[in-house]
């Protein structure tokens, strides 16, 4: 039996918007494998391990997803400000 433990972490990238002629940041969720469990286990131990891995993965997706949503909202406002400033100076 082979089990993999994954977590989700926020990742920030810089994107260029041709319309406004500005660079802005954008966040996304990236999965990362943190553990790989191989070997034999009895039914109860495997069930506990699967539940723990599922709980950690779900918790990381919820927390990191919230960070990504909040971060993208802030970056969107920042982009709008840069776009207006770019239009005023042009």
LOPA-296309 format. One record per residue (C-alpha): residue number from 1; residue in one letter; x, y, z. Coordinates in nm, 3 decimals. Layout:
<node><i>NUM</i><aa>a</aa><xx>X</xx><yy>Y</yy><zz>Z</zz></node>
...
END
This chain:
<node><i>1</i><aa>x</aa><xx>0.000</xx><yy>0.000</yy><zz>0.000</zz></node>
<node><i>2</i><aa>x</aa><xx>0.128</xx><yy>0.345</yy><zz>-0.089</zz></node>
<node><i>3</i><aa>x</aa><xx>-0.021</xx><yy>0.664</yy><zz>0.059</zz></node>
<node><i>4</i><aa>x</aa><xx>0.079</xx><yy>1.021</yy><zz>-0.013</zz></node>
<node><i>5</i><aa>x</aa><xx>0.028</xx><yy>1.322</yy><zz>0.211</zz></node>
<node><i>6</i><aa>x</aa><xx>-0.029</xx><yy>1.651</yy><zz>0.031</zz></node>
<node><i>7</i><aa>x</aa><xx>-0.080</xx><yy>2.005</yy><zz>0.155</zz></node>
<node><i>8</i><aa>x</aa><xx>-0.187</xx><yy>2.312</yy><zz>-0.036</zz></node>
<node><i>9</i><aa>x</aa><xx>0.017</xx><yy>2.629</yy><zz>-0.011</zz></node>
<node><i>10</i><aa>x</aa><xx>-0.039</xx><yy>2.975</yy><zz>-0.158</zz></node>
<node><i>11</i><aa>x</aa><xx>0.188</xx><yy>3.074</yy><zz>-0.446</zz></node>
<node><i>12</i><aa>x</aa><xx>0.234</xx><yy>3.432</yy><zz>-0.571</zz></node>
<node><i>13</i><aa>x</aa><xx>0.324</xx><yy>3.514</yy><zz>-0.931</zz></node>
<node><i>14</i><aa>x</aa><xx>0.373</xx><yy>3.842</yy><zz>-1.115</zz></node>
<node><i>15</i><aa>x</aa><xx>0.150</xx><yy>3.896</yy><zz>-1.419</zz></node>
<node><i>16</i><aa>x</aa><xx>0.162</xx><yy>4.169</yy><zz>-1.684</zz></node>
<node><i>17</i><aa>x</aa><xx>-0.159</xx><yy>4.341</yy><zz>-1.796</zz></node>
<node><i>18</i><aa>x</aa><xx>-0.114</xx><yy>4.491</yy><zz>-2.144</zz></node>
<node><i>19</i><aa>x</aa><xx>-0.438</xx><yy>4.687</yy><zz>-2.127</zz></node>
<node><i>20</i><aa>x</aa><xx>-0.325</xx><yy>4.890</yy><zz>-1.824</zz></node>
<node><i>21</i><aa>x</aa><xx>0.050</xx><yy>4.851</yy><zz>-1.889</zz></node>
<node><i>22</i><aa>x</aa><xx>0.114</xx><yy>4.739</yy><zz>-1.530</zz></node>
<node><i>23</i><aa>x</aa><xx>0.262</xx><yy>4.439</yy><zz>-1.353</zz></node>
<node><i>24</i><aa>x</aa><xx>0.053</xx><yy>4.298</yy><zz>-1.071</zz></node>
<node><i>25</i><aa>x</aa><xx>0.063</xx><yy>4.000</yy><zz>-0.839</zz></node>
<node><i>26</i><aa>x</aa><xx>-0.175</xx><yy>3.706</yy><zz>-0.842</zz></node>
<node><i>27</i><aa>x</aa><xx>-0.205</xx><yy>3.416</yy><zz>-0.596</zz></node>
<node><i>28</i><aa>x</aa><xx>-0.298</xx><yy>3.053</yy><zz>-0.659</zz></node>
<node><i>29</i><aa>x</aa><xx>-0.301</xx><yy>2.727</yy><zz>-0.465</zz></node>
<node><i>30</i><aa>x</aa><xx>-0.020</xx><yy>2.481</yy><zz>-0.530</zz></node>
<node><i>31</i><aa>x</aa><xx>-0.026</xx><yy>2.121</yy><zz>-0.401</zz></node>
<node><i>32</i><aa>x</aa><xx>0.292</xx><yy>1.992</yy><zz>-0.239</zz></node>
<node><i>33</i><aa>x</aa><xx>0.366</xx><yy>1.634</yy><zz>-0.145</zz></node>
<node><i>34</i><aa>x</aa><xx>0.504</xx><yy>1.628</yy><zz>0.208</zz></node>
<node><i>35</i><aa>x</aa><xx>0.509</xx><yy>1.259</yy><zz>0.288</zz></node>
<node><i>36</i><aa>x</aa><xx>0.490</xx><yy>0.922</yy><zz>0.127</zz></node>
<node><i>37</i><aa>x</aa><xx>0.400</xx><yy>0.619</yy><zz>0.335</zz></node>
<node><i>38</i><aa>x</aa><xx>0.473</xx><yy>0.272</yy><zz>0.208</zz></node>
<node><i>39</i><aa>x</aa><xx>0.437</xx><yy>-0.061</yy><zz>0.371</zz></node>
<node><i>40</i><aa>x</aa><xx>0.175</xx><yy>-0.278</yy><zz>0.524</zz></node>
<node><i>41</i><aa>x</aa><xx>-0.061</xx><yy>-0.178</yy><zz>0.801</zz></node>
<node><i>42</i><aa>x</aa><xx>-0.365</xx><yy>-0.339</yy><zz>0.952</zz></node>
<node><i>43</i><aa>x</aa><xx>-0.710</xx><yy>-0.211</yy><zz>0.870</zz></node>
<node><i>44</i><aa>x</aa><xx>-0.753</xx><yy>0.017</yy><zz>1.170</zz></node>
<node><i>45</i><aa>x</aa><xx>-0.407</xx><yy>0.178</yy><zz>1.139</zz></node>
<node><i>46</i><aa>x</aa><xx>-0.461</xx><yy>0.244</yy><zz>0.767</zz></node>
<node><i>47</i><aa>x</aa><xx>-0.799</xx><yy>0.401</yy><zz>0.839</zz></node>
<node><i>48</i><aa>x</aa><xx>-0.647</xx><yy>0.631</yy><zz>1.102</zz></node>
<node><i>49</i><aa>x</aa><xx>-0.367</xx><yy>0.727</yy><zz>0.865</zz></node>
<node><i>50</i><aa>x</aa><xx>-0.610</xx><yy>0.803</yy><zz>0.583</zz></node>
<node><i>51</i><aa>x</aa><xx>-0.827</xx><yy>1.014</yy><zz>0.812</zz></node>
<node><i>52</i><aa>x</aa><xx>-0.525</xx><yy>1.208</yy><zz>0.939</zz></node>
<node><i>53</i><aa>x</aa><xx>-0.390</xx><yy>1.268</yy><zz>0.588</zz></node>
<node><i>54</i><aa>x</aa><xx>-0.734</xx><yy>1.377</yy><zz>0.469</zz></node>
<node><i>55</i><aa>x</aa><xx>-0.779</xx><yy>1.614</yy><zz>0.763</zz></node>
<node><i>56</i><aa>x</aa><xx>-0.438</xx><yy>1.776</yy><zz>0.713</zz></node>
<node><i>57</i><aa>x</aa><xx>-0.496</xx><yy>1.812</yy><zz>0.339</zz></node>
<node><i>58</i><aa>x</aa><xx>-0.845</xx><yy>1.960</yy><zz>0.388</zz></node>
<node><i>59</i><aa>x</aa><xx>-0.727</xx><yy>2.199</yy><zz>0.660</zz></node>
<node><i>60</i><aa>x</aa><xx>-0.438</xx><yy>2.322</yy><zz>0.448</zz></node>
<node><i>61</i><aa>x</aa><xx>-0.672</xx><yy>2.375</yy><zz>0.151</zz></node>
<node><i>62</i><aa>x</aa><xx>-0.919</xx><yy>2.575</yy><zz>0.364</zz></node>
<node><i>63</i><aa>x</aa><xx>-0.657</xx><yy>2.794</yy><zz>0.534</zz></node>
<node><i>64</i><aa>x</aa><xx>-0.446</xx><yy>2.847</yy><zz>0.222</zz></node>
<node><i>65</i><aa>x</aa><xx>-0.756</xx><yy>2.901</yy><zz>0.009</zz></node>
<node><i>66</i><aa>x</aa><xx>-0.869</xx><yy>3.176</yy><zz>0.245</zz></node>
<node><i>67</i><aa>x</aa><xx>-0.526</xx><yy>3.338</yy><zz>0.222</zz></node>
<node><i>68</i><aa>x</aa><xx>-0.539</xx><yy>3.320</yy><zz>-0.160</zz></node>
<node><i>69</i><aa>x</aa><xx>-0.886</xx><yy>3.478</yy><zz>-0.175</zz></node>
<node><i>70</i><aa>x</aa><xx>-0.788</xx><yy>3.761</yy><zz>0.062</zz></node>
<node><i>71</i><aa>x</aa><xx>-0.453</xx><yy>3.812</yy><zz>-0.113</zz></node>
<node><i>72</i><aa>x</aa><xx>-0.611</xx><yy>3.825</yy><zz>-0.458</zz></node>
<node><i>73</i><aa>x</aa><xx>-0.865</xx><yy>4.079</yy><zz>-0.334</zz></node>
<node><i>74</i><aa>x</aa><xx>-0.585</xx><yy>4.303</yy><zz>-0.206</zz></node>
<node><i>75</i><aa>x</aa><xx>-0.384</xx><yy>4.254</yy><zz>-0.526</zz></node>
<node><i>76</i><aa>x</aa><xx>-0.694</xx><yy>4.336</yy><zz>-0.734</zz></node>
<node><i>77</i><aa>x</aa><xx>-0.736</xx><yy>4.669</yy><zz>-0.552</zz></node>
<node><i>78</i><aa>x</aa><xx>-0.363</xx><yy>4.735</yy><zz>-0.595</zz></node>
<node><i>79</i><aa>x</aa><xx>-0.391</xx><yy>4.662</yy><zz>-0.969</zz></node>
<node><i>80</i><aa>x</aa><xx>-0.691</xx><yy>4.893</yy><zz>-1.005</zz></node>
<node><i>81</i><aa>x</aa><xx>-0.495</xx><yy>5.173</yy><zz>-0.838</zz></node>
<node><i>82</i><aa>x</aa><xx>-0.195</xx><yy>5.116</yy><zz>-1.065</zz></node>
<node><i>83</i><aa>x</aa><xx>-0.422</xx><yy>5.105</yy><zz>-1.370</zz></node>
<node><i>84</i><aa>x</aa><xx>-0.585</xx><yy>5.438</yy><zz>-1.279</zz></node>
<node><i>85</i><aa>x</aa><xx>-0.244</xx><yy>5.593</yy><zz>-1.205</zz></node>
<node><i>86</i><aa>x</aa><xx>-0.112</xx><yy>5.464</yy><zz>-1.538</zz></node>
<node><i>87</i><aa>x</aa><xx>-0.412</xx><yy>5.610</yy><zz>-1.724</zz></node>
<node><i>88</i><aa>x</aa><xx>-0.369</xx><yy>5.950</yy><zz>-1.552</zz></node>
<node><i>89</i><aa>x</aa><xx>0.003</xx><yy>5.975</yy><zz>-1.638</zz></node>
<node><i>90</i><aa>x</aa><xx>-0.056</xx><yy>5.873</yy><zz>-2.001</zz></node>
END
